[in-house]
Amino acid sequence: MSTERIICAGFGGQGVMSMGMLMTYAGMLENKEVSWLPSYGPEMRGGTANCAVTVSSTPVGSPIITDDATTAIVMNLPSLVKFEQDVVPGGKILVNSSLIDQKVERTDVDVYYVPANELALELGNAKVANMVMLGAYLKINKVVEVDSVLEAFKKVFGPSKEKFVPLNKSALEKGAAAIK
């Protein structure tokens, strides 16, 4: 495995920090080198939020991702506008097409449009849109195993949230199925 540098971005409250944290923790469970660097806008809920996640087989030199992301997972339009140019040529951009009707302008990246909010609502819970996007990403790039993400979920959110593991597993599967 090479080094994956992933930007997860969206509004506060869309679960982008959780998405990054779960990937990072799953990488730790798989004995990979990881870093997670959160960044919040000045507003809390409803403001912009993003995190930089690095998962690698070699030590991570810096947690900062500026213009060298291998993937951007964007949940809203301001995030697409902000991070589209930060993905390396040949990289990937996953777009939450439920909330973003604009197309990615670049032609040197692979783009995946995932209607994360609709798919989450099909599962009966809008809050798992982030897990739908994560499932789509893990289908495209097996940076960590789905089972590791579910194990990480238990560790990150604790015993009181374990009852949500089946729903989150379904969301990961729905996201994976959305990738053709």
N, C-alpha and C positions, 0 to 999 in steps of 0.2 A: 504494500500500500504506500502510495506517495503521501504528500501533505495536502489536506483539504482545508481551505480557508473559506468559511461560510459566513455570510452576513444574513441575519434574520431581522426583518424590519417591519414595523407597522405602527398602528395606534397603540397607546398604552391600553391595556385591558384585552388585547387580542392574543395574548399568550406567546408573544415572540421571545420573551426572556425564558419562559418555561421550555419552549422548543429548543433553544440553545443549551439550556441547562441539562435537559434530558440527553441530548446528543453528547455533551461533554461527559456527563456521568457514565453514560453507556460506554464511551471510549475508555474511561478509567476502568470499568468492569472488565473490559477486554484487554487491559494492560497496554493501552496505547498512550502516547504522549498527547496531552490536551491543554487547551486554555479556553477560558470564557471571559469576555470583557463586555460588561453591560454599559449602555449609554442611554440616558433618559433625556428627553426634552425638558424644558423648564416647567411644563405642566405635568401633572401626574396622570390620572385617568383621562384618556382622550387625546393626550399629547403624543408626540412621536417617541418611539422607543426602538432601540435596536441593540443587537449584541453581535460581537465578533467571536466566532467559534473556530478553533483550530484543532483538527484531529490528525495525528501524524504517527508514523512509525519511528520517527527520529525526534530528538528534543526540539521543543518549540522555542525559537529565539526571541520572538516578540509576540505579544497577544494582539498588537495593533494591526488592523487590516485597513490599508488606505486605498490603493488602486490595484491590488493584486488578489482580489477575491476569486476563488475558483467557482463559487456559486453565490447567488443572491436569492433569498426567499423573501418575496415582498408581498405584504398583506394589504397594502393600500397605495393609492396613487402617489402621495408625497414621497413614499419610500422608493417607488419605482423611479421617480424623477431624480431623487437624491443618489441612488446607488447603481443605476443602470450602467454608468460609465466606470464604475469601480471593479467590474468583472473583467478578468483577463480574456483576450481573444481565445475562443475555443471553450470558454467556460459556460456555465448554465445559469439561466434566470428562470425561477418559478414564480408565476404571477397568479395571485388570487383573482381570477376573472369574475368572481361574484361582485367584487367592489372596484375593480379596475377595468374600464372598457377601452382604455388606450392600449395600443400595441407597442411592443418593444421595437425601437427604431433600428437597433443594431442588427447587422446581418452576419457578424462574426462570432455569435454566441448561439447556443442551443436554447430555445425558449419553450417553456411548457406552461400552458394556461390551464389552471385547475379551479373549478368552481367550488372552492372550499366551503363557503358559507352554505350553499345549497346542499352539498353532500353532508355537511354536519347536521343540517335541519332534517335530512332524510333519516338520520340516526336519532332524531328527536332532541338534539342538544346543540344549540348554536355555539356553545363554548368550545367544542372540539374541532373547530375549523383549523386551528393551529396543528392539531394532530393529523388531520387530513393532509395538510401541506407537508408535514414531516413524513408521512407515509409515502406520498408521491416522490419526495426527494430520495428516500431510502430505496425506492424501486429503481430510480435512475442511477443512484450511486450508493453502493452498499458500504458506506463509510463506517457504519456500525450495524449490528444485527437488531432486528425488531424485538427479539426476546430480551436483548440487553436494554433496550429502551423501556420495555415494560418492567424489567427488574429495577431500572433506575427510577421509574415512576414511583415505585413503592418506597425507595430510599429517600427521594427528594421530597415527596409529599406526605410520607409517613403512613402509619397503620390506619388512621381514620379515613384516608382517601383510597385505600386499597379496593374498596367496593367499586371504584370507577375504572379499574383496570380493564374489565371486559369491554366497556364502552370505548375506552381509548384504543384498545386493540382493534375493535371494529372500525374506528376512525382511521387508524393506520392502514388497515386493509382496504378501506374505501378509497383512500388517497392513492394507494398503489394501483388499484384497479382503474383509476382515472387516467393513468399513463398508458398510452397506446404503444 
